[in-house]
Amino acid sequence: MFKEFDLKDFENSAKTLEQLIEKNKQQLEDLLKIEEKTYENFVHPLTQMGEELEQFCTPIFHIDSVKNSETTQKVYNECLPLISIYSSQLASNEDVYSAIKDIQSKYNSSLTLEQQKVLENEIRDFKLGGCGLNDEDKKTLEDLNLKLSELGKEFSQNLLDATNDWEMILDNYEDVKEIPQSDLEIATFTDEKDGKTKYKFTLQMPSYIAYITYGSNREKREEIYKAYCTRAPQNGKLIEQILELKQKEAKLLGFENYAQLSLATKMAKSEDDVLNFLSELGKYSQDKAKEEVEELKEFSSKDGCQDIQSYDLGYYSQKLKEEKYDIDEEYYRPYFEKNSVLNGLFDFLNTIFNIKFTKVDTPAWDEKAVVYELSDSHTNKTISRLYIDLEARDDKRGGAWMNNWHTHGIIDGKETLATAYIVCNFPVSTDNTPSLLRHSDVVTLFHEMGHALHHMLSTVKEPLVSGINGVAWDTVEFPSQFLEYFAYDKDILKLFAKHYETGAILDDDAIDKLIKAKNFQSSLSTIRQLEFALFDFKIHQKLYNEEQVQKVLDNIRDEISVIKPPIYNKFQNGFSHIFAGGYAAGYYSYKWAEVLSADAFYLFIENGISNKELATRYKDIILGQGGSADMNTLYMKFAGKEPDIKSLLKIDGIIS
């Protein structure tokens, strides 16, 4: 039923990929010889060829992110140009483009809505792939895409190497006395040279967060902060090259800039739509963010800190949060043991969506990666498979993400079930302590599960618009952010917030504090996201060199930021979402989608968090229909109205 994760012949992947590509090319030649092309005899085989190729490549690229080594890098670099060149050539193939346009012209009225959407998307994407260009320009576009792929990989590798190459060794307990016990245990080691107990902190996210939030020594906080935000300085020149290539790509395809090219596949229709949207959020958020900073300055001044800096924000924000809401994150972490949280999340999803998660014994890439099969709890019909890898490792790329592997579809009567990966970087378990999560980690897990469900619960028959395929980029975060809100519901928290040693459930008072603290510094957080989004969008509106990129960022900070970071802060060199991911000129989509998710959750607030009818409608329409229709159409069908930006502002406590 499912293809197993198998990399036994991993080192020969490039050779196998070459053979697959050649087979696809031959099959394409045969398809193009068909005189009377139809959806069934042309589009379906073409779709199947693409699916098989993606199913082969995904584990190869995935393993480089989760078990990075010289071998995985070598294989990745061997495979990347092969798939990039093939994809570029196919995307600009005039014969295929003409055939699909011809099928649309002749048969569109007799096709299903899903099939019509496939053709609509394909024709758009072929235009964006270079169809209509002369041969010379097509070759230029192909070279641009290949070079951009290589630069993105280099950017990501530089960041990973810089993260792994740095460490801070402390030998004074006074410098670590406020670090939570579970974090301190991970950091503690005995130096073989002198036999002393010492503490190691790295730029891996759990370790970095631990010191920047709880480190008692301000100088050491700045040291780790500076190391983090000055990582991979060589990426500055890569950014310059990436922006130049993206601008060339946009111009080649008839757009004024890359921002316009990016919007061609998004829900937002114009550059002004995006900038006005971000401006409106900023208008509501900035004054309150200033109040939050003043409160923090007043609080830190009592501790003798008269000039609060970026590297103090996490430390004093945590102390202020504890004082205001009597919240101590360390108190909560024993209640958020990784497996308990995961099983509680499964129970909640079964209650609301009638889906059951069953652990299966099947190969994965690491002993701590676990595999589950999803089934309908009423019919026991198997729906999909999910791989989950939650703990941080040195050979794992930082952050959290969901990857799709197989996509649900039915072609020629044969059904393919979806598979997906969830990857996070949560605190590692040790021989003495299991992986104990912060509540923010719990929220992250819910977020990634939202992405996975969007892909795995699809009922769409056409793979090209099934699951997250075909979903506009600025709405793809909607299901993930929507599920986050449930991580603050008292009844849901009680499903898994159990002390890992005693089994005691987190008490009502502690949960109430957690819920009340949800919107602590929410305006500051919004302003920070707007800074990222504006920076991303504006640097893709015209061509900038490395120095000008910094000026754009500085100007945005002057305009909207309420605490300016130190001049050495080069966060852009680590902004892998846009320079090594798919978010270029699209980072605004987090907030754009958040409006959808907040408005949807408001329906649950008004009609009951566990409202079965509403949940079923959400599952069937938003999750089940994937990319088979535009999200504005699906949202209207689900909610009966357009989303309201004020729902987000209310949920975040920015307006009442």
Order of alpha helices (4+ residues) and beta strands (2+ residues): alpha-alpha-alpha-alpha-alpha-alpha-beta-alpha-beta-beta-alpha-alpha-alpha-alpha-alpha-alpha-alpha-alpha-beta-beta-beta-beta-beta-beta-beta-alpha-alpha-alpha-alpha-alpha-alpha-alpha-alpha-alpha-alpha-alpha
